[in-house]
Amino acid sequence: MATVGIIAEYNPLHNGHVHHFTEAKRISGADRSVIIMSGPFTQRGEPAAVSKRARTEMALHMGADLVIELPVAYAVQPAEWFAFGAVSLLEATGVVDSLCFGSEAGTLGVLLPLAGFLAEESSTLKEEIRARLSGGAGFPAAYSAAAAAAWKGTPEWNGNPEEAEALLRQPNNSLGLHYLIALRRLGSAIRPLTVPRTGAGFHDPLEGGSAIASATAIRRLLLEGGSPAAYMPEYSQAILERELAAGRGPVQLEDFSRLLRHVLSTRSAAELHTVQDMNEGLENRLLRILPQLDKFTVSKLLQELKSRRYTLTRLQRLLLHTLLNHSKAEMSRSVLAQGPGYIRVLGFRDSGRELLKQMKQKAALPVITSPARYTHPMLERDLQAAAVFAGTFADPLRSDLYSDYLQPPVRI
């Protein structure tokens, strides 16, 4: 039996995700699926709208056989490490045959050779990136432009820099490219596949008459008090409504303002300097800005910090690293390059039981269904992140704050 892997956030799970899941099963010919899903915090440096348990439940109702958590150490990272952590987990299961991701390109024709070139991290590429960063560009823009320029002089080149750069700056292409790079660096036999992204783009507003909207637009609609029922399958909408009625969402970055203000105001510049991604004197800039804010909110702080070099996404991730006390030492390249140290099972269907049995025989990492029985530095950060997230609920219960300890994997 074949098994396809999917990397997702399902924040929340909508019709576009269902389309991708269906297509992934179809083009891979897989009978089973394994989902690698971010926990309470996401790659753009934001909290998920609802808990990882609720989103796991959505995925299982969609038809996923097994859902595994991407550790927060990788979930709140730029594309390179987000992709590497997720692909490493798929590889470590020992049961995944293919990886299917959505892309604007809709084909591997350009992405595969480009991934092969970028996986080597040539000196030319590094020099191109440094030159653009020194010119004030943010890293995503610097990387896409540098990759296109460096690739131009290779035998695989068959286009122009503008086309390649435009392709790389599309978010799903960029993330998919990093999945391919990770597969190559791991020497993985997992077969990559891609399906065209359909419907609304990442930043596109909602459009009448379309059943597919971006997760960003759906979250915005939720915060405005609207209903996203037209863009979500019934089971996903029902789970979402249950969570909202219980005061467990929608969670947004602003909900952490009070806690973040406390953390920032009680740390020195030297202490803040140890935080992951706190580079180039940002700690001093932060401490200068704080007293100038009439009323502290995350959005006001981000507006003051944002610049051409520091994108909103990068700053949001920085604030989450600060909030969760992620240090540079524990999230250094040498540490992240080792990959996750465990496979944390968030949920499974009855059809996923066989996968779990096979994983216990084939997996390269411990398969964890009860975190209380296993110790690992990254797992400790996952448990802390879940508690911080649940602290924003209207009336957080013990079962919310310590759900990782008290509740078994989700089963349907």
C-alpha positions in Angstrom: 0.0 0.0 0.0 1.3 3.4 -1.0 1.4 6.4 1.4 1.4 10.1 0.5 2.8 12.8 2.8 1.3 16.3 3.0 2.8 19.2 4.9 0.1 21.7 6.2 -1.1 24.1 8.8 -4.9 23.8 8.2 -5.4 27.2 9.8 -8.3 26.5 9.5 -9.0 23.6 7.1 -11.0 24.9 4.1 -12.2 23.7 0.7 -8.8 24.5 -1.0 -7.2 22.0 1.4 -9.8 19.4 0.6 -9.0 19.8 -3.1 -5.3 19.5 -2.5 -5.8 16.4 -0.3 -8.0 14.7 -3.0 -5.6 15.5 -5.8 -2.6 14.3 -3.7 -4.3 10.9 -3.2 -5.2 10.8 -6.9 -1.9 11.6 -8.5 0.2 9.6 -6.0 -2.1 6.6 -6.3 -1.8 6.4 -2.5 -4.2 4.4 -0.3 -3.1 6.2 2.9 -1.9 9.7 4.0 0.3 11.2 6.6 -0.1 14.9 7.5 2.8 16.9 9.1 1.0 19.8 10.7 2.2 22.8 12.6 1.1 23.0 16.3 -0.2 26.2 18.0 2.0 28.6 16.1 2.6 28.9 12.3 5.3 29.7 9.8 4.3 33.3 9.4 4.9 34.0 13.1 1.2 33.9 14.1 -0.9 31.8 16.4 -3.3 29.3 14.7 -6.9 30.3 14.8 -7.8 27.3 16.9 -5.9 24.6 18.7 -3.9 21.8 17.1 -6.3 19.2 18.5 -9.3 20.9 16.7 -7.3 21.2 13.5 -6.2 17.6 13.8 -9.8 16.6 14.1 -10.6 18.5 10.9 -7.9 16.7 9.1 -9.1 13.3 10.2 -12.6 14.0 9.2 -11.3 15.0 5.8 -9.8 11.6 5.4 -6.2 11.9 6.7 -5.1 8.6 8.3 -2.4 10.0 10.6 -1.5 13.5 11.8 2.0 14.3 13.2 3.0 17.5 14.8 5.8 19.7 13.4 7.8 20.8 16.4 7.5 24.5 17.1 11.3 24.8 16.7 10.7 24.3 13.0 7.1 25.5 12.6 8.1 29.1 13.5 11.0 29.4 11.0 11.7 30.7 7.5 10.9 28.3 4.7 14.3 26.6 4.7 14.0 25.2 8.2 10.2 24.8 8.2 10.6 22.6 5.1 13.6 20.7 6.4 11.9 19.8 9.7 8.7 18.6 8.0 10.4 16.6 5.3 12.7 15.1 7.9 9.7 13.8 9.8 8.2 12.3 6.7 11.5 10.6 6.0 11.8 9.4 9.6 8.4 7.6 9.5 9.8 5.0 7.2 6.3 4.6 5.6 5.9 7.5 3.3 6.4 7.0 -0.5 5.6 10.4 -1.9 5.3 14.1 -0.9 2.6 16.2 -2.6 2.6 20.0 -2.3 0.6 22.8 -4.0 2.4 25.3 -6.1 1.6 28.2 -8.4 3.8 26.5 -11.1 1.8 23.4 -11.0 4.7 21.4 -12.3 8.2 20.2 -11.2 9.7 21.1 -14.5 11.5 24.2 -13.3 11.5 23.6 -9.6 13.5 20.3 -9.6 16.6 21.5 -11.4 16.6 24.7 -9.5 16.3 22.8 -6.2 19.3 20.7 -7.3 21.3 23.8 -7.9 20.3 25.6 -4.7 20.9 22.5 -2.5 24.6 22.9 -3.1 24.6 26.5 -1.7 27.4 27.6 -4.0 29.7 30.5 -3.1 28.2 32.5 -5.9 24.7 32.1 -4.4 26.0 33.2 -1.0 27.8 36.2 -2.4 24.6 37.2 -4.3 22.5 37.0 -1.1 25.0 39.0 0.9 25.2 41.7 -1.7 21.4 42.1 -1.7 21.1 42.0 2.1 23.8 44.7 2.4 21.7 46.8 0.0 18.8 46.8 2.4 16.7 44.0 0.9 14.7 41.6 3.2 15.9 38.0 3.1 13.0 36.6 1.0 13.5 39.2 -1.7 17.3 38.8 -1.5 17.1 35.0 -1.7 14.8 34.9 -4.7 16.8 37.5 -6.6 20.1 35.9 -5.7 18.9 32.4 -6.6 17.8 33.6 -10.0 21.0 35.5 -10.7 23.3 32.7 -9.5 21.3 30.0 -11.5 21.7 32.0 -14.7 25.3 30.8 -15.3 24.6 27.1 -14.9 24.1 24.5 -17.6 20.5 23.9 -16.3 19.5 27.5 -17.0 16.8 27.9 -19.7 15.1 31.2 -19.0 15.7 34.7 -17.8 16.3 36.1 -14.3 13.1 38.0 -14.2 11.0 34.9 -14.8 12.9 32.8 -12.3 12.7 35.5 -9.6 9.0 36.0 -10.2 8.5 32.2 -9.8 10.5 32.1 -6.6 8.7 35.0 -5.0 5.4 33.2 -5.2 4.9 31.7 -1.7 3.9 28.1 -2.6 6.6 27.8 -5.3 9.1 29.0 -2.8 8.0 26.6 0.0 7.8 23.8 -2.5 11.3 24.5 -3.7 12.5 24.2 -0.1 10.7 20.8 0.2 12.7 19.6 -2.8 15.9 21.0 -1.4 15.3 19.1 1.8 14.6 15.9 0.0 17.8 16.2 -1.8 19.9 17.0 1.2 18.4 14.1 3.1 19.1 11.7 0.2 15.4 10.8 0.5 13.7 8.3 -1.8 10.4 10.0 -1.2 8.9 11.0 -4.6 8.0 14.7 -4.9 4.7 15.6 -6.6 2.9 18.9 -7.0 -0.6 20.1 -7.9 -1.5 23.5 -9.2 -2.8 25.8 -6.5 -6.4 26.7 -7.3 -8.7 29.5 -6.2 -7.6 32.6 -4.2 -4.0 33.5 -3.7 -2.5 33.9 -0.3 -3.3 37.6 0.1 -6.4 37.7 -2.1 -9.7 38.9 -0.6 -12.8 36.8 -0.6 -14.8 36.7 -3.8 -18.5 36.0 -4.2 -19.3 32.9 -6.1 -16.1 31.1 -5.3 -16.0 28.1 -2.9 -12.3 28.4 -2.3 -10.7 31.2 -0.3 -7.3 31.6 1.3 -6.9 30.7 4.9 -5.7 34.3 5.5 -9.0 35.7 4.1 -11.0 33.2 6.2 -9.2 34.2 9.4 -9.8 37.9 8.6 -13.5 37.1 8.1 -13.6 35.3 11.5 -12.1 38.3 13.3 -14.7 40.5 11.7 -17.5 38.3 13.0 -18.4 36.8 9.7 -19.1 33.2 8.8 -16.7 31.2 6.5 -19.2 28.4 6.0 -19.2 28.9 2.2 -15.5 28.2 2.1 -15.2 25.2 4.4 -16.5 21.7 4.5 -19.3 21.1 7.0 -17.3 19.1 9.4 -14.6 21.8 9.6 -17.1 24.5 10.1 -18.8 22.5 12.9 -15.6 22.0 14.7 -14.7 25.7 14.3 -18.1 26.8 15.6 -17.7 24.5 18.6 -14.3 26.0 19.5 -15.5 29.6 19.1 -18.6 28.9 21.2 -16.3 27.6 24.0 -14.1 30.7 23.9 -11.2 28.8 22.4 -10.6 31.1 19.4 -10.2 32.7 17.0 -6.7 33.3 18.6 -4.7 36.2 17.1 -1.3 37.7 17.8 -2.9 40.6 19.5 -4.1 38.3 22.3 -0.5 38.0 23.5 0.0 41.7 23.9 -0.1 41.7 27.7 2.2 38.8 28.1 4.6 40.0 25.5 4.7 43.5 27.0 5.6 41.9 30.4 8.4 39.8 28.8 9.9 42.7 26.9 9.7 45.2 29.8 11.4 42.8 32.2 14.4 41.8 30.1 17.6 43.7 29.5 19.2 44.2 26.1 21.7 41.6 26.9 19.0 39.1 27.7 17.0 39.9 24.6 20.1 39.5 22.5 20.1 35.8 23.2 16.7 35.3 21.6 16.5 33.6 18.2 16.6 36.0 15.3 17.4 39.0 17.6 20.2 40.4 15.4 21.7 43.7 14.2 20.8 45.5 17.4 17.1 44.9 17.2 17.0 44.4 21.0 18.1 48.0 21.5 15.6 49.3 19.0 12.8 47.3 20.7 13.7 48.8 24.1 13.8 52.3 22.7 10.4 52.0 21.1 8.6 50.5 24.1 8.4 53.7 26.2 7.2 55.7 23.1 4.0 53.6 22.7 1.0 55.3 24.3 -0.7 52.0 24.6 1.1 48.8 23.9 -0.3 46.5 21.3 1.5 44.0 19.1 0.2 45.7 15.9 1.6 49.1 17.1 5.0 47.6 18.0 5.2 45.8 14.6 4.4 49.0 12.8 7.2 50.8 14.6 9.7 48.0 13.9 8.8 47.2 10.3 11.2 48.4 7.6 12.4 47.3 4.1 14.9 45.0 5.8 12.6 43.6 8.5 9.5 42.2 6.9 6.3 41.8 9.0 6.6 38.0 8.9 10.2 38.1 10.1 9.2 40.4 13.0 6.2 38.3 13.9 8.4 35.3 14.2 10.9 37.3 16.3 8.2 38.3 18.7 7.0 34.6 19.0 10.6 33.5 19.7 10.8 36.2 22.4 7.4 35.2 23.9 8.4 31.5 23.9 11.9 32.1 25.1 13.6 30.5 22.1 17.3 31.1 22.3 19.8 31.3 19.5 21.8 28.4 21.0 18.9 26.0 21.0 17.8 27.0 17.4 21.2 27.3 15.8 21.8 25.9 12.3 23.8 23.0 13.8 20.9 22.1 16.1 18.2 22.4 13.5 20.3 20.5 10.9 20.0 17.4 13.2 16.3 17.3 12.5 13.5 16.6 15.0 14.2 14.0 17.6 10.8 12.3 17.8 7.6 11.7 15.9 4.7 13.2 17.9 1.3 11.7 16.9 -1.5 14.2 17.2 -4.3 11.9 15.9 -5.3 9.0 13.7 -8.2 7.3 12.2 -8.8 3.5 12.6 -7.2 3.2 9.1 -4.1 4.8 10.6 -3.5 2.0 13.1 -1.7 0.0 10.5 0.6 2.9 9.7 1.5 3.3 13.4 2.2 -0.5 13.6 4.5 -0.2 10.6 6.2 2.9 12.0 7.1 1.2 15.2 9.1 -1.3 13.1 10.5 1.1 10.5 10.6 4.6 12.0 14.1 6.2 12.5 12.8 8.2 15.5 10.8 7.4 18.6 7.0 7.5 17.9 5.4 9.5 20.8 1.7 9.2 21.7 2.1 10.2 25.3 4.5 13.2 25.8 4.6 12.7 29.5 6.6 9.6 29.0 9.3 11.1 26.8 11.9 13.8 27.3 13.5 15.9 24.6 14.4 19.7 24.5 12.2 20.4 21.5 9.3 18.5 22.9 9.5 20.6 26.1 9.2 23.7 23.9 6.1 22.1 22.1 4.4 21.6 25.5 5.2 25.1 26.6 3.9 26.6 23.4 0.6 24.7 23.7 0.2 26.1 27.3 1.0 29.7 26.2 -1.5 29.4 23.3 -4.3 28.0 25.6 -3.7 30.8 28.0 -5.5 33.2 25.6 -8.8 31.2 25.8 -11.7 33.0 27.4 -11.7 30.6 30.4 -8.8 28.2 30.0 -9.3 24.9 31.8 -6.6 22.6 33.2 -7.5 20.3 30.3 -6.7 23.1 27.9 -3.4 24.3 29.4 -2.1 20.8 29.9 -3.9 19.0 27.1 -0.6 17.5 25.8 -0.2 15.7 29.2 -3.9 14.9 29.9 -5.4 14.0 26.5 -4.5 11.1 24.2 -4.2 11.6 20.4 -7.4 12.5 18.6 -9.2 9.5 17.2 -12.3 9.4 15.0 
